[in-house]
Amino acid sequence: MSERMLVAVFATPVASFLLRYGKDLGYTTVLVEPDGARATDVENGIEAVSTVPGLGADADVVVTDHDRLELGEVLKAVLDRPARWVGVLGNPRHAGPHVVALKALDVPDAEIARVHRPVGLNIGSRTPPEIAIATLAGLLADRNGRPGGFEF
């Protein structure tokens, strides 16, 4: 079995909790933050890089800020790799800005369709730690072929 990798894109409070909890779950954790000045609060043992690293088929990628100007470029770089799962945080009642950003970069519709939105289980999460838990629970359910929730 290959090593599981969790990549959080953009330094945000949610990314901080995702990576902290992901490390506890056995993921190799990486923060991708194109603006090095924003990657100032990285916990010990979590790698911070400015560009998307090589991602294998066992990598899960979560974009934690859908309002960043770099959204399209970073997502395109992620989709150019065989990541297992790619998602963008955001309110499901609003159109995802990643679609327009990727279309502007001529990313094919089939590749855009690889991007999950919303991410995580619907547990009513509001705070960064709750969003991180819901997201990681969703990733674990997906990895294990389960729908999540309380129905078995």
C-alpha positions, 0 to 999 in steps of 0.5 A: 500500500502506498503512503497516504498524502493529505495536501491542504492548499492555501494557509487558512485556519481550516488548513491548519486543523486539516493538516494537524488532524490528518497527521494524527490519522497517519497522512503525510501532510503538506501545505501548498501556499504560493504566497510564502508570506502567508505560510507563517504558522506551520506546525512541526512535521508539516511540510510547507511548499509554494508549488504543487508537489508530485502527487500520486494516486494516494493523495487527497487534496483540499483547497481551503480558500476558493476566493484566492486569485491563484485558485485556477492555476493551483487547481490546474497543477493538481489536476495535471497529477493523478491525485486520488481525490480533489475538493474545494471548500465552499458553500454548496448553494453558490456556484464554485468559482473554480469552474470559471477559473479552470475553464479560463485555463482551458481545462477540459470538462472531464478534469473539472468534474474531478473536483468535489464540491462540497467536501466533507460530511454534512454535520452542520460544521461551522468552525475551522476545527469542525470543518476539518473533522467533517472533511477528514471524515468524508475522505475516510468514508470515501477511501473506505467505500462508505457513504458516511452518516449514520445509515449502515 
